[in-house]
Amino acid sequence: MVRLSTILREPLIHFFVLGAGIFLLFGLIGGSGEDQTDTIIVKAGQIDRMVEGWKKTWMRAPTVDELKGLIEDRIREEIYYREALAMGLDRDDMIIRRRLRQKMEFLSHDLTAQVDPTEAELEAYLQENTIMFLIEPWITFRHIYLNLDKRGNDTHDDALRLLARLRSGDNKIDAATLGDPFPLPRDYESVPESDVRNLFGHDFTAQLLTQELNVWHGPVPSGYGLHLVLIRERTKPRIPELDEVRDAVSREWVETRRRETNEEIFKQLRERYTVVVERPKWLADVDLVAEEKQ
């Protein structure tokens, strides 16, 4: 794995910083000649991108007149852009400031994307972040529904009487014919815990995760009413093998590395500046500068 400090020592980064400094200096002193600042070059590659963008939008190539219009619009945009910079219209504009910040952060994203994680790095990341990738329990169950609105105060007692019948061992009882009509299925096969929770609520699901298998339980409350529940099968939460979640682990590894790279680059940049924060009188006892992360 390439260390961040190594990345930051790369000539490409130095070239970028130097180039940015030269560009800013050039802007301050106004350049070395009129011919440079007043020349607009529309490159062939830019025209190719215009045409490709047009094709994606209109599903056909632009006509000659349409292409001329695209080029003229690009020239207009460049002229307005340069004149706006010359007038200082970019200063103190929050939208522009945020966009430039994003572009700086994208630089570190590009650096991160160039480095693929090794098998060992992915495995270590998985073990360090097991909660993120934990495979939740799956539950197979049947339920019988009792409608509170229909049965009123008798609902709970009806549920207990029905539960006693179900537990009596009478093989002639057809559970599919018992209870009240329900808008959702009576039987659920290998349903993730989160899906059960979304359908029936937290308390209902919690009981399904703790009750004995293959025994009728209840009454179990939900947002619909009361239920008698037979849990046929239930898995335990487990840490997956890397091959089961490789894509997800790789995405999270890259995102974490991107954030770390951003922070490291920002730390290096901040060291170049002296930061002074003027404290309002009503905040005399508050330190307004965040402590540097170690």
Stockholm file with secondary structure:
# STOCKHOLM 1.0

chainA/1-294         MVRLSTILREPLIHFFVLGAGIFLLFGLIGGSGEDQTDTIIVKAGQIDRMVEGWKKTWMRAPTVDELKGLIEDRIREEIYYREALAMGLDRDDMIIRRRLRQKMEFLSHDLTAQVDPTEAELEAYLQENTIMFLIEPWITFRHIYLNLDKRGNDTHDDALRLLARLRSGDNKIDAATLGDPFPLPRDYESVPESDVRNLFGHDFTAQLLTQELNVWHGPVPSGYGLHLVLIRERTKPRIPELDEVRDAVSREWVETRRRETNEEIFKQLRERYTVVVERPKWLADVDLVAEEKQ
#=GR chainA/1-294 SS CCCHHHHHTSHHHHHHHHHHHHHHHHHHHTCSCHHHHTCCCCCHHHHHHHHHHHHHHHSSCCCHHHHHHHHHHHHHHHHHHHHHHHTTTTTTCHHHHHHHHHHHHHHHHHHHHTSCCCHHHHHHHHHHTHHHHCBCCEEEEEEEEECHHHHGGGHHHHHHHHHHHHHTTCTTCCGGGSSCCCSSCSEEEEEEHHHHHHHHCHHHHHHHTTSCTTSEEEEEECSSCEEEEEEEEECCCBCCCGGGSHHHHHHHHHHHHHHHHHHHHHHHHHTTCCCCCCCCGGGTTCCCSCCCCC
#=GC SS_cons         CCCHHHHHTSHHHHHHHHHHHHHHHHHHHTCSCHHHHTCCCCCHHHHHHHHHHHHHHHSSCCCHHHHHHHHHHHHHHHHHHHHHHHTTTTTTCHHHHHHHHHHHHHHHHHHHHTSCCCHHHHHHHHHHTHHHHCBCCEEEEEEEEECHHHHGGGHHHHHHHHHHHHHTTCTTCCGGGSSCCCSSCSEEEEEEHHHHHHHHCHHHHHHHTTSCTTSEEEEEECSSCEEEEEEEEECCCBCCCGGGSHHHHHHHHHHHHHHHHHHHHHHHHHTTCCCCCCCCGGGTTCCCSCCCCC
//
